Amino acid sequence: MRVAGEPRPAGGSAEARVRETCRARLAAAGFSVAEQAFEYSAFPGRWATPLGGVVACLTVLSAAMLGRDGHPGAALTVIVAAVLVLGIGGRVIARRVTTLPWARAASMNLVATRGMPRVWLVAHLDSKSQPVAMLARVAGIVIAGATLVTLAALVLAAMGGEIVPPRAWRVLATIGVAASLPVIASVVGAKSPGALDNGSGLVTVLLAADALPRDMPLGVLLTSAEELGMAGARAFAANRPPAMAINVDGVDDHGSTICMYHGRAARVRVGVARAARAIGMRVREQPTIPGLLTDGVALGEAGWSAVTLSRGGVGTLWRIHRAADTADRLSGVGMHELARLAASAAREIA
């Protein structure tokens, strides 16, 4: 089944073709399949990350200059204001992606059910490209955040009467600006075929659904606009009571298998852990990686018990969101192995 032959921007014809392929396969597997149309703002998904990089860059520069010039109180005010804007402001905007008035767009989720499901398998249909590899972007976010924390510590030390060498301010400013640049450059395009992200997740979910008994209640959610603020998952969760979800996003042939948990995910985490032990698979459990947003995050914020399964390594993060993310670089081994894990975990928690 080929789902990553061309880029699949949300709401586009390529995504629609893949959605129709998935619809036919799920219907043949005994699911009742429907499309859920929704509208959303593309603004957060397209511009929130670059704008966040700009805010971080300006904050580091301003705080370092104020600290160097003997104004630690003003520097602390700048840092606190930036943290509030990036933290609270970003969270509010992200959660309102379906209602914000800017850059309105429309797309469709694919919703398939057998019986009355409490367990959902989830993957996203759309793909995007960015001029900066995910590895560089995640590293930039982590380093910029660490720089702000270090700056805050220096500012507090200066306010307490300690003498901070001018060089320390300059070094932190340089590191913070350099870390912010890949974040600022992370504008959204449509040049990646999205084999890893997330053709691999789609195939994994469909294989897992095929492996489960037809009399087992099960839901399959294939979202759109995950790459634009997780809009499809947010629209879906807004109209349903919380349930349990196993999201699959990014499955390479090799590397570590990761179970990232979101929200109140205890039951699903336990199910994944038991399934991994039963089939002899090593799975690393951890909170969501900073800067790595998935549909599992949106479902967790809506009260779902949700995890995201992924497999890969440093090379995986280097390919994601780039034109190099092509299907010919995947053999499918990882997809079949994670499909087995997802199916086993679904049985555990059903």
C-alpha positions in Angstrom: 0.0 0.0 0.0 1.6 3.2 -1.2 0.7 6.3 0.8 3.8 8.5 0.5 4.4 8.9 -3.2 3.9 12.7 -3.1 3.5 15.6 -0.6 0.2 15.6 1.2 -0.6 19.1 2.5 -3.7 19.3 4.6 -6.9 19.7 2.6 -5.1 19.0 -0.7 -5.9 16.5 -3.5 -2.9 14.2 -2.6 -4.2 13.9 0.9 -7.7 13.2 -0.4 -6.4 10.4 -2.5 -4.7 8.7 0.4 -7.7 9.2 2.6 -9.9 7.4 -0.1 -7.4 4.6 -0.2 -7.6 4.2 3.6 -11.4 4.5 3.5 -11.6 1.5 1.1 -9.3 -0.6 3.1 -11.1 0.1 6.4 -14.5 -0.6 4.9 -13.2 -3.9 3.6 -12.1 -4.7 7.1 -15.6 -4.3 8.4 -15.5 -0.8 9.7 -18.2 1.8 9.4 -16.3 4.7 7.8 -17.2 8.4 7.7 -15.6 11.7 7.0 -15.6 14.5 9.5 -15.3 17.9 7.9 -13.8 20.7 10.1 -12.5 24.2 9.8 -9.5 25.6 11.6 -6.9 28.4 11.6 -3.7 27.5 9.8 -1.9 30.5 11.5 -0.6 28.6 14.6 0.7 25.7 12.6 2.4 27.9 10.0 3.8 30.7 12.1 3.8 29.9 15.9 7.2 28.2 15.8 9.0 30.9 13.8 7.4 33.6 15.9 8.3 31.8 19.1 11.9 31.7 17.8 11.8 35.4 17.2 10.6 36.0 20.8 13.2 33.8 22.2 16.0 35.5 20.2 14.9 39.0 21.2 14.5 38.0 24.8 18.0 36.5 25.1 19.6 39.6 23.4 17.6 42.1 25.5 18.1 40.3 28.8 21.9 39.8 28.2 22.4 43.4 27.2 20.4 44.7 30.3 22.3 42.3 32.6 25.6 43.4 31.1 24.7 47.1 31.5 23.8 46.7 35.2 20.0 46.4 35.0 19.3 42.9 36.3 15.8 43.8 37.5 14.8 44.9 34.0 16.4 41.8 32.5 14.4 39.6 34.8 11.2 41.4 33.8 12.0 40.7 30.1 12.6 37.0 30.8 9.4 36.6 32.9 7.4 38.4 30.2 8.8 36.2 27.5 8.1 33.0 29.4 4.5 34.1 29.9 4.1 34.9 26.2 5.7 31.6 25.0 4.1 29.4 27.7 0.6 30.7 28.4 0.1 32.6 25.2 1.3 29.7 23.0 -0.9 27.2 24.9 -4.0 29.4 24.6 -3.4 29.9 20.8 -2.8 26.2 20.3 -6.0 25.1 22.0 -8.0 27.6 20.0 -6.7 26.4 16.6 -10.2 25.5 15.4 -11.8 28.8 16.4 -9.1 31.5 15.7 -10.2 33.8 12.9 -6.9 34.1 11.0 -5.9 32.1 7.9 -9.1 29.9 8.0 -8.9 26.6 6.1 -10.9 23.4 5.9 -10.1 19.7 5.8 -11.4 16.3 6.7 -10.7 13.5 9.2 -11.5 9.9 8.5 -13.3 8.2 11.3 -13.8 4.4 11.3 -15.6 2.4 13.9 -16.5 -1.2 14.7 -19.0 -1.5 17.5 -18.8 1.1 20.3 -15.0 1.6 20.7 -13.2 2.7 23.9 -9.8 2.2 22.2 -8.7 4.2 19.1 -5.8 3.8 16.8 -4.7 7.1 15.5 -2.4 8.5 12.7 -2.3 11.6 10.6 -2.8 11.8 6.9 -1.1 15.1 6.1 2.6 16.0 5.5 4.6 19.2 5.5 8.2 20.3 4.8 10.4 22.8 6.5 13.8 24.2 5.5 15.3 23.1 8.8 15.4 19.4 9.9 13.4 18.5 12.9 16.7 17.5 14.7 18.0 21.1 14.4 14.6 22.6 15.4 14.2 20.4 18.5 17.9 21.0 19.5 17.3 24.8 19.0 14.2 24.8 21.2 16.0 22.8 24.0 19.2 25.0 23.8 17.3 28.3 23.7 15.2 27.2 26.7 18.3 26.2 28.6 19.9 29.6 27.7 16.9 31.4 29.1 17.1 29.5 32.4 20.9 30.2 32.7 20.3 33.8 32.0 17.6 34.0 34.7 20.1 32.4 37.1 22.8 35.0 36.2 20.2 37.8 36.6 19.2 36.6 40.1 22.9 36.3 41.0 23.5 39.9 39.8 20.5 41.1 41.8 22.0 39.4 44.9 25.2 41.4 44.5 27.4 39.0 42.7 29.7 40.3 39.9 29.0 38.6 36.6 31.8 39.0 34.0 30.7 40.8 30.8 31.9 37.8 28.8 29.3 35.6 30.4 26.5 37.8 29.1 28.0 37.8 25.6 28.5 34.1 25.5 24.9 33.4 26.5 23.6 35.9 24.0 25.5 34.3 21.2 24.3 30.8 22.2 20.7 31.9 22.5 20.7 33.7 19.2 22.3 30.7 17.4 19.8 28.3 18.9 16.9 30.5 17.9 17.9 30.7 14.2 16.7 27.1 13.2 13.5 27.8 15.1 12.9 31.1 13.3 13.6 29.4 9.9 10.9 26.6 10.5 8.3 27.9 8.1 5.9 25.4 6.6 6.1 24.2 3.0 4.9 21.2 0.9 8.0 19.5 -0.4 8.2 16.4 1.7 6.5 13.1 0.6 6.2 12.4 4.3 7.1 8.7 4.3 8.3 8.6 7.9 6.0 11.5 8.9 3.5 10.0 8.6 3.0 7.5 5.9 4.6 5.0 8.2 2.1 5.7 10.9 -0.8 5.3 8.6 0.4 1.9 7.4 1.2 0.8 11.0 -2.3 1.7 12.2 -4.0 -0.1 9.2 -1.9 -3.2 9.8 -2.7 -3.2 13.5 -6.4 -2.9 12.7 -6.2 -5.8 10.4 -4.5 -7.9 13.1 -7.3 -7.4 15.6 -10.5 -9.6 15.8 -13.4 -8.2 13.8 -15.7 -8.6 16.8 -13.5 -6.4 18.9 -14.9 -2.9 19.3 -12.3 -0.5 17.8 -12.0 3.0 16.4 -9.5 4.2 13.8 -9.0 7.9 13.5 -6.9 9.3 10.6 -6.6 13.0 11.1 -5.8 15.9 8.8 -3.9 19.1 9.7 -1.8 17.5 12.4 1.1 19.4 10.9 -0.9 22.6 11.4 -1.6 22.8 15.1 -3.1 19.3 15.4 -6.3 20.8 14.2 -7.9 17.5 13.1 -7.4 15.8 16.5 -8.7 18.9 18.3 -11.8 19.0 16.1 -12.5 15.3 16.7 -12.0 15.4 20.5 -14.2 18.5 20.8 -17.3 16.4 19.8 -16.6 13.1 21.7 -16.2 12.0 25.3 -12.6 11.1 26.3 -11.5 7.6 25.5 -8.1 5.8 25.1 -5.8 6.3 22.1 -2.7 4.8 20.7 -1.3 7.3 18.3 1.5 6.3 15.8 3.7 8.9 14.4 7.1 8.3 12.7 8.1 4.6 12.3 11.6 4.0 11.0 13.1 0.6 10.3 15.7 0.9 13.0 16.3 2.8 16.2 14.6 3.0 19.6 11.0 2.3 20.0 9.5 5.1 22.1 6.2 5.4 24.0 5.5 9.0 24.7 2.7 9.7 27.1 0.3 12.6 27.2 -2.3 13.6 29.8 -3.9 10.9 32.0 -2.3 8.1 30.1 -1.7 5.6 32.9 -4.0 2.8 31.6 -2.7 3.0 28.0 0.9 3.2 29.3 0.4 0.0 31.3 -1.2 -1.7 28.3 1.7 -0.8 26.0 4.2 -2.0 28.7 2.4 -5.3 29.1 2.2 -5.8 25.3 5.9 -5.1 24.9 6.8 -7.6 27.5 4.5 -10.2 26.0 6.1 -10.0 22.5 9.6 -9.4 23.7 10.0 -5.8 22.5 12.0 -3.2 24.2 10.1 0.1 24.5 11.4 3.3 26.2 8.7 5.2 28.0 9.0 9.0 28.3 7.1 12.3 28.4 6.6 14.2 25.1 9.9 15.4 23.7 10.1 19.2 23.8 9.2 20.7 20.4 7.7 17.4 19.1 4.0 17.9 18.9 1.7 15.0 17.9 -2.0 14.2 17.8 -1.5 12.4 21.1 -0.7 15.7 22.8 -4.0 17.2 21.5 -6.0 14.2 22.7 -4.3 14.3 26.0 -5.1 17.9 26.5 -8.8 17.0 25.8 -8.8 14.5 28.6 -8.0 11.4 26.7 -5.6 8.7 27.9 -3.2 8.8 25.0 0.3 7.7 24.0 2.3 8.1 20.8 4.4 5.2 19.5 7.4 6.0 17.4 10.6 4.3 16.3 13.8 6.0 15.1 17.1 7.7 16.0 19.1 10.7 15.2 19.0 10.0 11.4 15.2 9.8 11.6 14.9 13.3 13.0 17.2 14.5 10.3 14.9 13.2 7.5 11.5 14.3 8.9 10.0 17.3 7.2 12.6 17.3 4.4 12.4 16.2 0.8 14.6 13.3 1.8 11.7 11.7 3.7 10.9 9.2 0.8 9.3 5.8 0.8 12.3 4.1 -0.8 14.3 4.7 2.4 11.9 2.4 4.4 11.7 -1.4 4.1 8.6 -1.7 6.3 10.2 -3.8 9.0 9.5 -1.2 11.7 5.9 -0.7 10.6 5.1 -4.4 10.9 6.8 -4.6 14.3 5.0 -1.6 15.7 1.7 -2.8 14.3 2.1 -5.9 16.3 2.8 -3.8 19.4 -0.1 -1.5 18.8 -2.5 -4.4 18.2 -1.3 -6.2 21.4 -1.6 -3.0 23.4 -5.2 -2.4 22.1 -6.2 -5.9 23.3 -4.7 -5.2 26.7 -6.7 -2.1 27.3 -9.9 -2.9 25.4 
